């Protein structure tokens, strides 16, 4: 691409950008391709400052922080911003940013790319709210069939969307950049207290209640929860009620670089989503790949996409149940069985070299190269 005439992309997402690794990696790749990138998100009263980025960012201050009024307010503000902005291409991240991007794309006759980070209409938060879910489904049905450029996070969700809407969805997984393990305490320490790490959204269906209760039966280890979400207060109260404050630690959301350092200190990484809706059933979360990149053995639930990765590379265990006593037994065995850990650590070398953003980004480049 001619560096003097850069094509401008405006990407948008409803997060506050602090720890949104997928969007950050995408924007870095597009910047390195020669695009001029502006990433638009939101700012919350509790939002941390953003680290310096190689692309431009803008965070919207909104009157509402959640619920229908938030989504309406965000899309109205985004619509107005895009209406009076110059750009060559739009990138909508997830269904909750699609309305503004879709209508501006039509109005200005500019191309748009859609990145579906999950099976949005199947998220657990909508399972008990059929009327709200119906609204999102109708919006999806109105807009997605006319998309020309779309991708998502795994093969299962791509197949569902392609079959449902007749639109080809390509797959760009949430794998991290290849990087050396940050300096600090080495993972897989032989002595002392071991660390079981969960990183990501602290929401329903993540197996966190079961993991906390399992700590009653696990010795010489602590469960570290790095993230924030709808049920964090509930889980902190559960921890206090169960007298597990010395065994369970809540760190909240961390900046991307700090989270990477923390991940490298773990002895076991968990991604134990429950099978509550198709979004979780086909989950392939970035935390799984972050554990792998940090060469930390992993425990996942027996859901197809996650189990396939663990079984293919033989880098941990697949939990047949989330019953707390049985989960505790798995925690303890995975932390102490040195022969198994030696095999996992060896296989993690292979997995971490293959499951990198440098490799995965080739798919992304193929999607955006026609617009360069």
TORDOBA-609193 format. One line per 2 residues: number of its first residue (from 0); their letters; for each residue z, y, x of N, C-alpha, C. Coordinates in steps of 0.02 Angstrom, whole numbers, plus 50000, padded with zeros to 5 digits. Layout:
N
NUM> a> Z/Y/X/Z/Y/X/Z/Y/X | ...
This chain:
372
0> xx> 50000/49940/50042/50000/50000/50000/50000/50062/50044 | 49960/50111/50024/49958/50175/50060/50025/50210/50055
2> xx> 50059/50220/50111/50126/50250/50110/50125/50322/50085 | 50066/50355/50086/50063/50424/50064/50056/50430/49988
4> xx> 50035/50376/49956/50027/50377/49883/50066/50318/49855 | 50130/50326/49852/50172/50271/49827/50172/50268/49751
6> xx> 50165/50208/49725/50172/50198/49653/50246/50200/49636 | 50262/50231/49580/50333/50240/49561/50353/50192/49506
8> xx> 50406/50155/49519/50435/50109/49470/50502/50136/49446 | 50513/50137/49381/50579/50151/49354/50606/50086/49325
10> xx> 50660/50062/49356/50694/50001/49333/50757/50022/49295 | 50776/49984/49245/50835/50002/49206/50876/49940/49189
12> xx> 50942/49950/49186/50988/49896/49170/51051/49928/49140 | 51086/49892/49097/51144/49922/49064/51209/49915/49104
14> xx> 51206/49885/49163/51266/49880/49205/51278/49947/49241 | 51336/49951/49276/51350/50013/49313/51326/50009/49386
16> xx> 51288/49956/49403/51252/49948/49466/51296/49928/49525 | 51362/49931/49519/51406/49919/49576/51397/49849/49604
18> xx> 51397/49799/49560/51395/49730/49584/51337/49691/49555 | 51286/49726/49530/51228/49692/49501/51180/49672/49556
20> xx> 51192/49613/49584/51157/49591/49643/51084/49576/49630 | 51068/49547/49572/50999/49529/49557/50955/49591/49555
22> xx> 50978/49642/49520/50939/49704/49515/50934/49738/49583 | 50988/49737/49621/50988/49767/49688/50936/49733/49733
24> xx> 50936/49667/49733/50888/49630/49775/50816/49645/49753 | 50805/49648/49688/50738/49662/49662/50715/49731/49685
26> xx> 50759/49780/49678/50740/49849/49698/50727/49854/49773 | 50766/49818/49813/50754/49818/49885/50685/49788/49901
28> xx> 50669/49733/49869/50605/49701/49881/50547/49747/49861 | 50553/49780/49804/50501/49826/49781/50495/49885/49828
30> xx> 50551/49909/49853/50549/49964/49902/50514/49942/49966 | 50530/49882/49989/50498/49856/50049/50424/49842/50039
32> xx> 50403/49833/49977/50332/49825/49962/50295/49891/49964 | 50332/49946/49966/50301/50012/49969/50305/50052/49905
34> xx> 50339/50025/49854/50348/50063/49792/50403/50115/49801 | 50399/50169/49763/50454/50215/49756/50494/50193/49696
36> xx> 50558/50178/49705/50598/50147/49652/50654/50193/49630 | 50660/50201/49564/50719/50233/49535/50752/50181/49490
38> xx> 50816/50167/49503/50854/50120/49462/50902/50159/49418 | 50898/50147/49352/50939/50181/49303/50990/50132/49274
40> xx> 51054/50152/49276/51107/50112/49246/51155/50158/49209 | 51217/50137/49203/51266/50180/49169/51327/50189/49213
42> xx> 51367/50238/49196/51429/50250/49232/51487/50246/49184 | 51537/50206/49201/51598/50199/49162/51654/50239/49194
44> xx> 51706/50255/49157/51763/50291/49186/51794/50252/49245 | 51787/50186/49244/51817/50144/49296/51767/50125/49351
46> xx> 51706/50150/49347/51654/50130/49395/51671/50152/49465 | 51662/50107/49513/51671/50123/49583/51612/50164/49608
48> xx> 51621/50203/49662/51563/50238/49691/51512/50188/49716 | 51449/50208/49715/51396/50164/49739/51387/50173/49814
50> xx> 51376/50117/49848/51359/50121/49919/51289/50150/49925 | 51273/50174/49984/51207/50205/49996/51153/50152/49987
52> xx> 51101/50170/49950/51047/50123/49937/50982/50150/49967 | 50935/50104/49979/50870/50124/50006/50822/50149/49952
54> xx> 50844/50146/49890/50805/50170/49834/50848/50220/49794 | 50817/50257/49749/50854/50307/49710/50891/50274/49651
56> xx> 50948/50303/49633/50986/50277/49576/51007/50335/49531 | 51015/50319/49468/51040/50368/49420/51084/50329/49370
58> xx> 51146/50352/49362/51191/50320/49314/51205/50368/49256 | 51194/50343/49196/51202/50384/49136/51274/50383/49112
60> xx> 51301/50442/49098/51366/50448/49066/51355/50446/48990 | 51388/50398/48957/51376/50388/48886/51441/50397/48846
62> xx> 51434/50416/48783/51492/50426/48740/51526/50360/48723 | 51486/50307/48720/51513/50242/48699/51505/50192/48756
64> xx> 51552/50145/48762/51551/50098/48818/51537/50026/48797 | 51539/50012/48732/51524/49944/48710/51504/49946/48636
66> xx> 51478/49888/48613/51460/49882/48543/51393/49913/48526 | 51374/49910/48462/51308/49935/48440/51295/50008/48459
68> xx> 51346/50050/48455/51336/50121/48471/51319/50130/48545 | 51349/50088/48588/51331/50092/48659/51258/50075/48670
70> xx> 51236/50018/48642/51166/49998/48653/51117/50048/48624 | 51134/50075/48566/51090/50127/48536/51089/50189/48579
72> xx> 51148/50211/48601/51153/50272/48643/51116/50263/48709 | 51125/50205/48740/51092/50192/48804/51016/50195/48796
74> xx> 50989/50162/48746/50917/50160/48737/50888/50227/48717 | 50925/50267/48679/50902/50334/48662/50900/50377/48725
76> xx> 50953/50375/48765/50955/50414/48827/50900/50390/48875 | 50891/50324/48880/50840/50297/48924/50770/50318/48900
78> xx> 50759/50314/48834/50695/50335/48806/50679/50407/48824 | 50727/50452/48816/50716/50522/48832/50703/50532/48906
80> xx> 50741/50496/48948/50731/50501/49020/50660/50479/49039 | 50638/50423/49012/50572/50396/49029/50517/50440/49000
82> xx> 50529/50469/48942/50479/50511/48910/50460/50571/48953 | 50510/50598/48989/50497/50658/49029/50495/50643/49104
84> xx> 50484/50580/49121/50480/50560/49192/50410/50536/49209 | 50392/50546/49272/50328/50519/49295/50340/50451/49327
86> xx> 50298/50403/49309/50305/50336/49337/50238/50299/49328 | 50230/50246/49366/50171/50204/49360/50186/50136/49328
88> xx> 50250/50117/49329/50269/50050/49306/50342/50051/49285 | 50358/50012/49233/50427/50005/49211/50451/49934/49223
90> xx> 50515/49928/49238/50546/49862/49244/50608/49862/49199 | 50605/49823/49146/50661/49816/49099/50701/49755/49117
92> xx> 50765/49764/49129/50809/49709/49146/50850/49690/49084 | 50832/49635/49055/50866/49605/48997/50847/49639/48932
94> xx> 50862/49602/48878/50841/49623/48811/50873/49689/48791 | 50932/49705/48817/50966/49766/48795/50936/49829/48824
96> xx> 50888/49824/48871/50851/49884/48894/50778/49883/48870 | 50759/49829/48837/50688/49820/48820/50663/49871/48768
98> xx> 50701/49889/48716/50673/49935/48666/50646/50000/48695 | 50686/50036/48734/50663/50099/48763/50603/50089/48808
100> xx> 50606/50039/48851/50550/50026/48896/50487/50006/48858 | 50495/49965/48808/50438/49940/48769/50401/49997/48735
102> xx> 50438/50040/48700/50406/50094/48662/50377/50148/48708 | 50410/50163/48763/50382/50211/48811/50319/50182/48843
104> xx> 50320/50118/48859/50262/50085/48888/50202/50091/48841 | 50213/50081/48777/50159/50087/48727/50137/50160/48721
106> xx> 50187/50205/48716/50172/50276/48705/50133/50306/48763 | 50153/50290/48825/50121/50319/48884/50066/50275/48912
108> xx> 50057/50217/48882/50006/50170/48904/50015/50152/48978 | 50076/50138/48995/50093/50117/49063/50117/50044/49061
110> xx> 50103/50006/49114/50124/49936/49115/50199/49928/49122 | 50223/49871/49098/50294/49856/49101/50304/49783/49122
112> xx> 50356/49771/49161/50376/49703/49180/50445/49691/49150 | 50456/49630/49125/50519/49613/49093/50554/49558/49132
114> xx> 50617/49570/49151/50658/49521/49185/50714/49501/49138 | 50711/49440/49112/50763/49414/49067/50815/49378/49109
116> xx> 50873/49408/49118/50925/49380/49162/50959/49319/49132 | 50951/49310/49067/50984/49255/49032/50950/49244/48965
118> xx> 50971/49192/48929/50947/49180/48862/50990/49224/48816 | 50970/49287/48810/51014/49340/48784/51040/49324/48714
120> xx> 50998/49300/48670/51019/49289/48600/51063/49227/48593 | 51074/49191/48648/51117/49132/48646/51182/49142/48685
122> xx> 51197/49204/48705/51260/49215/48742/51319/49201/48696 | 51375/49177/48724/51433/49159/48682/51458/49216/48639
124> xx> 51453/49278/48664/51479/49335/48627/51444/49345/48560 | 51383/49315/48552/51346/49322/48489/51352/49261/48444
126> xx> 51382/49207/48469/51386/49146/48430/51426/49155/48366 | 51478/49196/48369/51522/49206/48311/51502/49270/48272
128> xx> 51446/49299/48290/51425/49361/48257/51352/49354/48234 | 51340/49315/48182/51272/49299/48161/51230/49359/48142
130> xx> 51261/49410/48112/51222/49469/48092/51197/49508/48153 | 51241/49517/48202/51220/49552/48263/51168/49511/48301
132> xx> 51180/49446/48304/51133/49403/48338/51063/49407/48305 | 51063/49410/48238/50999/49414/48202/50961/49477/48220
134> xx> 50997/49532/48229/50964/49595/48248/50930/49588/48316 | 50967/49560/48366/50937/49550/48432/50878/49502/48428
136> xx> 50883/49450/48389/50828/49402/48382/50766/49435/48354 | 50775/49478/48303/50718/49512/48273/50685/49560/48323
138> xx> 50727/49594/48362/50699/49638/48413/50659/49598/48464 | 50687/49541/48485/50652/49498/48533/50586/49474/48504
140> xx> 50587/49453/48441/50527/49427/48408/50472/49480/48401 | 50493/49543/48394/50445/49597/48386/50413/49617/48453
142> xx> 50451/49612/48507/50427/49639/48571/50401/49587/48620 | 50436/49532/48627/50419/49485/48680/50348/49456/48674
144> xx> 50324/49439/48614/50257/49409/48611/50201/49452/48639 | 50211/49517/48644/50158/49560/48670/50166/49576/48744
146> xx> 50216/49546/48777/50226/49558/48848/50173/49523/48889 | 50153/49555/48943/50102/49526/48987/50132/49504/49054
148> xx> 50189/49532/49072/50219/49516/49137/50294/49505/49127 | 50316/49443/49135/50386/49427/49121/50409/49371/49167
150> xx> 50473/49373/49183/50502/49319/49222/50576/49312/49204 | 50605/49255/49222/50675/49241/49206/50707/49200/49262
152> xx> 50767/49174/49249/50809/49149/49304/50804/49074/49317 | 50776/49035/49271/50771/48963/49283/50716/48933/49241
154> xx> 50697/48872/49259/50641/48838/49225/50655/48824/49152 | 50717/48806/49135/50733/48788/49066/50723/48848/49019
156> xx> 50749/48906/49038/50742/48965/48996/50669/48988/48995 | 50634/48983/49051/50563/49002/49053/50523/48959/49005
158> xx> 50537/48894/49003/50501/48848/48959/50513/48865/48886 | 50577/48881/48869/50593/48899/48800/50556/48961/48778
160> xx> 50558/49014/48819/50524/49076/48801/50449/49066/48797 | 50421/49029/48843/50349/49018/48843/50327/48981/48780
162> xx> 50365/48930/48761/50349/48892/48701/50360/48932/48638 | 50413/48972/48638/50433/49009/48578/50386/49068/48564
164> xx> 50364/49102/48618/50327/49164/48608/50256/49162/48635 | 50237/49108/48667/50169/49103/48694/50156/49150/48752
166> xx> 50210/49170/48786/50205/49215/48844/50227/49177/48906 | 50188/49182/48959/50206/49148/49021/50264/49184/49055
168> xx> 50320/49149/49062/50377/49175/49099/50380/49139/49166 | 50376/49177/49220/50384/49147/49285/50459/49145/49303
170> xx> 50475/49112/49357/50546/49100/49374/50562/49132/49442 | 50612/49176/49441/50640/49205/49502/50715/49192/49499
172> xx> 50739/49145/49539/50809/49125/49536/50854/49177/49570 | 50918/49174/49554/50967/49222/49580/50993/49203/49649
174> xx> 50949/49188/49694/50972/49168/49761/50984/49229/49805 | 51030/49225/49853/51046/49283/49894/51002/49289/49956
176> xx> 51007/49346/49989/50975/49354/50054/51005/49305/50103 | 50965/49281/50149/50991/49240/50203/51034/49284/50248
178> xx> 51093/49260/50264/51138/49300/50305/51189/49256/50339 | 51211/49277/50399/51265/49240/50431/51329/49248/50391
180> xx> 51372/49198/50395/51437/49203/50361/51475/49261/50392 | 51499/49309/50352/51536/49366/50380/51597/49343/50419
182> xx> 51615/49383/50468/51674/49365/50508/51737/49370/50466 | 51788/49333/50485/51850/49330/50447/51876/49259/50449
184> xx> 51921/49243/50403/51946/49175/50401/51889/49128/50385 | 51881/49075/50423/51826/49028/50411/51840/48987/50349
186> xx> 51787/48975/50311/51794/48929/50255/51810/48860/50282 | 51840/48818/50239/51857/48749/50257/51911/48747/50311
188> xx> 51962/48788/50304/52017/48787/50352/52055/48721/50346 | 52076/48694/50402/52110/48629/50404/52182/48634/50381
190> xx> 52214/48690/50392/52285/48696/50376/52297/48758/50334 | 52357/48762/50306/52376/48820/50268/52350/48817/50197
192> xx> 52361/48872/50160/52342/48876/50090/52266/48880/50083 | 52239/48839/50039/52167/48838/50027/52150/48886/49970
194> xx> 52087/48908/49968/52065/48955/49916/52011/48925/49873 | 52023/48925/49808/51973/48907/49758/51947/48972/49729
196> xx> 51883/48985/49733/51855/49050/49714/51812/49045/49652 | 51825/49090/49604/51778/49103/49550/51757/49176/49556
198> xx> 51692/49188/49557/51668/49257/49559/51617/49266/49503 | 51621/49324/49471/51574/49337/49417/51610/49365/49356
200> xx> 51575/49364/49299/51601/49392/49237/51660/49352/49212 | 51713/49387/49192/51773/49354/49165/51768/49356/49089
202> xx> 51726/49312/49062/51711/49310/48991/51725/49241/48962 | 51719/49235/48897/51731/49170/48865/51680/49120/48890
204> xx> 51701/49057/48891/51655/49003/48908/51644/48991/48981 | 51684/49024/49025/51675/49016/49097/51721/48963/49127
206> xx> 51760/48929/49084/51806/48877/49109/51867/48904/49145 | 51880/48969/49138/51934/48999/49177/52004/48983/49151
208> xx> 52011/48978/49085/52076/48958/49058/52095/48889/49084 | 52047/48842/49082/52060/48775/49106/52075/48774/49180
210> xx> 52040/48815/49218/52052/48819/49291/52121/48845/49306 | 52143/48896/49268/52210/48924/49279/52263/48871/49264
212> xx> 52257/48837/49207/52306/48785/49189/52306/48727/49238 | 52248/48714/49268/52244/48659/49317/52286/48674/49378
214> xx> 52300/48737/49392/52337/48754/49453/52410/48730/49450 | 52434/48711/49391/52500/48680/49386/52504/48617/49429
216> xx> 52446/48583/49437/52444/48517/49468/52412/48518/49537 | 52400/48578/49565/52367/48583/49630/52416/48614/49679
218> xx> 52426/48581/49736/52473/48604/49787/52436/48640/49843 | 52470/48686/49875/52445/48720/49936/52377/48751/49926
220> xx> 52367/48781/49868/52303/48814/49854/52314/48869/49804 | 52269/48919/49805/52270/48972/49755/52201/48979/49724
222> xx> 52200/49000/49662/52138/49015/49626/52128/49090/49628 | 52072/49112/49658/52056/49184/49661/51999/49198/49613
224> xx> 52010/49246/49569/51960/49265/49519/51936/49335/49536 | 51874/49341/49558/51845/49405/49578/51793/49425/49526
226> xx> 51812/49470/49482/51767/49491/49429/51806/49523/49373 | 51771/49547/49324/51803/49579/49267/51764/49560/49204
228> xx> 51796/49570/49147/51761/49552/49085/51808/49554/49025 | 51782/49530/48969/51815/49537/48905/51883/49503/48901
230> xx> 51892/49447/48938/51955/49410/48930/52000/49414/48991 | 51988/49462/49034/52030/49467/49094/52104/49477/49076
232> xx> 52118/49524/49030/52187/49537/49011/52219/49475/48981 | 52181/49440/48940/52207/49378/48909/52224/49326/48963
234> xx> 52181/49320/49013/52194/49271/49066/52252/49292/49111 | 52260/49356/49123/52317/49379/49161/52382/49366/49124
236> xx> 52381/49375/49058/52440/49360/49018/52455/49285/49019 | 52403/49243/49014/52412/49171/49018/52444/49151/49085
238> xx> 52421/49183/49138/52448/49168/49205/52523/49185/49208 | 52541/49241/49178/52612/49260/49177/52653/49212/49134
240> xx> 52627/49195/49076/52663/49149/49031/52674/49081/49062 | 52626/49059/49102/52630/48993/49134/52667/48995/49201
242> xx> 52688/49055/49222/52724/49061/49286/52681/49044/49346 | 52617/49062/49343/52570/49043/49396/52549/49103/49439
244> xx> 52588/49157/49438/52567/49217/49475/52558/49204/49549 | 52595/49157/49577/52589/49142/49649/52529/49098/49664
246> xx> 52498/49070/49612/52442/49024/49622/52376/49052/49596 | 52378/49106/49558/52316/49135/49530/52315/49210/49545
248> xx> 52260/49233/49574/52253/49303/49595/52191/49333/49562 | 52200/49391/49532/52144/49428/49501/52127/49488/49545
250> xx> 52065/49492/49569/52044/49546/49613/52002/49599/49579 | 51979/49585/49518/51933/49631/49485/51864/49629/49516
252> xx> 51821/49675/49495/51753/49677/49523/51754/49708/49592 | 51714/49680/49636/51710/49704/49705/51638/49727/49720
254> xx> 51630/49777/49764/51563/49795/49788/51529/49735/49821 | 51464/49735/49822/51425/49678/49844/51446/49655/49914
256> xx> 51453/49701/49961/51470/49682/50030/51540/49652/50034 | 51588/49681/49997/51656/49654/49998/51659/49585/49967
258> xx> 51620/49575/49915/51619/49509/49882/51591/49456/49929 | 51540/49474/49968/51512/49426/50016/51563/49405/50068
260> xx> 51603/49452/50091/51655/49436/50140/51707/49390/50110 | 51726/49404/50047/51775/49361/50013/51748/49290/50005
262> xx> 51685/49284/49984/51656/49218/49972/51660/49175/50034 | 51649/49204/50092/51649/49166/50154/51718/49138/50172
264> xx> 51771/49165/50141/51838/49141/50156/51860/49084/50111 | 51819/49067/50062/51839/49016/50013/51831/48945/50042
266> xx> 51872/48900/50016/51866/48829/50032/51828/48791/49979 | 51826/48819/49918/51790/48788/49862/51768/48843/49815
268> xx> 51704/48840/49794/51678/48887/49745/51666/48852/49679 | 51686/48882/49624/51678/48850/49559/51632/48890/49513
270> xx> 51591/48852/49476/51549/48880/49424/51551/48830/49366 | 51603/48837/49324/51619/48785/49276/51610/48810/49204
272> xx> 51551/48835/49190/51536/48859/49123/51540/48802/49072 | 51560/48820/49011/51563/48772/48957/51496/48769/48921
274> xx> 51484/48713/48887/51421/48703/48851/51427/48734/48781 | 51427/48801/48779/51433/48836/48715/51371/48880/48705
276> xx> 51318/48850/48683/51256/48887/48672/51207/48875/48729 | 51144/48887/48713/51091/48872/48761/51094/48915/48823
278> xx> 51120/48976/48816/51123/49020/48874/51166/48990/48930 | 51223/48961/48912/51265/48930/48962/51239/48861/48981
280> xx> 51211/48825/48933/51186/48758/48948/51134/48761/49004 | 51093/48812/49003/51040/48818/49053/51056/48869/49107
282> xx> 51120/48885/49115/51141/48936/49164/51125/48913/49235 | 51102/48960/49274/51093/48950/49346/51117/49014/49380
284> xx> 51183/49025/49381/51211/49090/49400/51206/49104/49474 | 51204/49169/49490/51197/49188/49560/51258/49170/49601
286> xx> 51317/49162/49569/51376/49143/49607/51367/49075/49640 | 51332/49029/49607/51320/48964/49636/51282/48971/49702
288> xx> 51231/49012/49702/51191/49021/49763/51229/49062/49815 | 51273/49107/49792/51314/49144/49840/51362/49097/49877
290> xx> 51392/49050/49841/51434/49000/49873/51394/48960/49925 | 51334/48941/49905/51292/48901/49950/51274/48940/50012
292> xx> 51256/49003/50004/51238/49044/50062/51297/49053/50109 | 51357/49055/50082/51418/49061/50123/51441/48993/50148
294> xx> 51403/48941/50131/51417/48872/50154/51485/48848/50129 | 51498/48862/50066/51560/48841/50033/51543/48785/49983
296> xx> 51576/48727/49988/51564/48672/49940/51577/48696/49869 | 51540/48667/49821/51542/48693/49753/51561/48639/49702
298> xx> 51594/48662/49649/51608/48620/49591/51576/48653/49531 | 51534/48615/49495/51500/48641/49436/51511/48594/49377
300> xx> 51498/48617/49317/51500/48574/49259/51434/48537/49252 | 51435/48486/49210/51377/48442/49203/51326/48473/49156
302> xx> 51300/48530/49176/51247/48565/49140/51183/48560/49182 | 51125/48553/49150/51065/48528/49186/51044/48568/49247
304> xx> 51040/48634/49242/51013/48672/49298/51061/48673/49358 | 51125/48684/49345/51174/48685/49400/51183/48616/49430
306> xx> 51190/48565/49388/51200/48497/49413/51140/48474/49455 | 51080/48496/49435/51020/48476/49473/51023/48502/49545
308> xx> 51046/48564/49554/51052/48593/49621/51103/48555/49663 | 51161/48543/49633/51215/48508/49670/51194/48437/49687
310> xx> 51163/48403/49641/51142/48334/49653/51084/48330/49702 | 51038/48378/49699/50981/48377/49745/51003/48385/49817
312> xx> 51048/48433/49829/51068/48448/49898/51132/48412/49919 | 51169/48383/49871/51231/48347/49885/51280/48394/49923
314> xx> 51300/48447/49887/51341/48499/49917/51407/48509/49881 | 51426/48460/49840/51488/48466/49803/51492/48414/49748
316> xx> 51527/48431/49695/51538/48384/49640/51518/48414/49573 | 51503/48370/49525/51489/48390/49457/51546/48365/49414
318> xx> 51581/48411/49380/51640/48393/49341/51618/48362/49274 | 51642/48301/49259/51624/48269/49195/51663/48298/49136
320> xx> 51718/48333/49150/51760/48361/49098/51796/48423/49125 | 51818/48466/49079/51857/48524/49099/51930/48517/49078
322> xx> 51952/48457/49061/52023/48446/49047/52063/48464/49109 | 52114/48505/49100/52149/48535/49158/52177/48484/49207
324> xx> 52211/48430/49186/52236/48381/49236/52180/48349/49277 | 52125/48333/49244/52069/48302/49280/52034/48353/49325
326> xx> 52031/48415/49301/52002/48468/49342/52045/48479/49404 | 52111/48477/49395/52157/48484/49452/52146/48429/49503
328> xx> 52136/48368/49479/52124/48312/49525/52061/48324/49566 | 52010/48349/49534/51948/48365/49570/51960/48420/49621
330> xx> 51995/48473/49601/52011/48526/49648/52044/48498/49710 | 52096/48458/49700/52136/48432/49756/52094/48387/49801
332> xx> 52055/48343/49770/52014/48297/49810/51961/48335/49850 | 51930/48385/49819/51878/48422/49853/51905/48465/49910
334> xx> 51968/48485/49905/51999/48525/49957/52024/48483/50016 | 52038/48419/50004/52072/48379/50055/52032/48322/50083
336> xx> 51979/48300/50049/51940/48242/50073/51893/48266/50129 | 51916/48258/50191/51880/48286/50248/51813/48251/50261
338> xx> 51808/48187/50244/51745/48151/50255/51691/48178/50208 | 51709/48189/50145/51661/48217/50098/51644/48289/50117
340> xx> 51694/48327/50138/51682/48396/50156/51635/48402/50215 | 51641/48355/50261/51596/48356/50319/51524/48346/50297
342> xx> 51512/48301/50249/51445/48289/50223/51420/48351/50186 | 51463/48380/50144/51443/48440/50107/51425/48497/50153
344> xx> 51466/48507/50205/51454/48562/50251/51387/48553/50288 | 51372/48491/50305/51308/48478/50338/51250/48493/50291
346> xx> 51256/48470/50229/51203/48480/50180/51196/48554/50160 | 51251/48590/50163/51249/48662/50148/51207/48700/50198
348> xx> 51203/48675/50259/51159/48708/50309/51087/48707/50284 | 51066/48649/50258/50998/48643/50232/50988/48685/50170
350> xx> 51035/48678/50122/51028/48714/50059/51027/48790/50070 | 51071/48814/50114/51075/48886/50125/51013/48914/50160
352> xx> 50978/48872/50197/50917/48895/50230/50857/48896/50183 | 50860/48854/50131/50804/48850/50084/50812/48896/50024
354> xx> 50874/48902/49999/50887/48941/49938/50904/49013/49957 | 50852/49050/49979/50862/49119/50002/50815/49165/49964
356> xx> 50837/49228/49960/50796/49279/49926/50730/49289/49963 | 50731/49281/50029/50669/49289/50067/50615/49241/50042
358> xx> 50635/49180/50025/50588/49131/49997/50572/49146/49924 | 50624/49161/49885/50615/49172/49813/50576/49235/49799
360> xx> 50582/49285/49843/50549/49350/49832/50473/49344/49833 | 50447/49290/49861/50374/49282/49861/50348/49279/49790
362> xx> 50386/49247/49745/50366/49245/49674/50367/49316/49645 | 50420/49353/49660/50426/49422/49636/50368/49465/49661
364> xx> 50352/49457/49724/50297/49497/49753/50231/49481/49718 | 50222/49418/49700/50161/49398/49665/50155/49431/49597
366> xx> 50213/49443/49564/50213/49476/49500/50195/49550/49505 | 50223/49583/49557/50214/49656/49562/50155/49677/49605
368> xx> 50128/49633/49646/50073/49652/49690/50012/49681/49654 | 49994/49655/49594/49937/49684/49559/49946/49758/49541
370> xx> 50008/49782/49541/50020/49853/49523/50025/49898/49584 | 50021/49868/49644/50030/49907/49705/49971/49953/49718
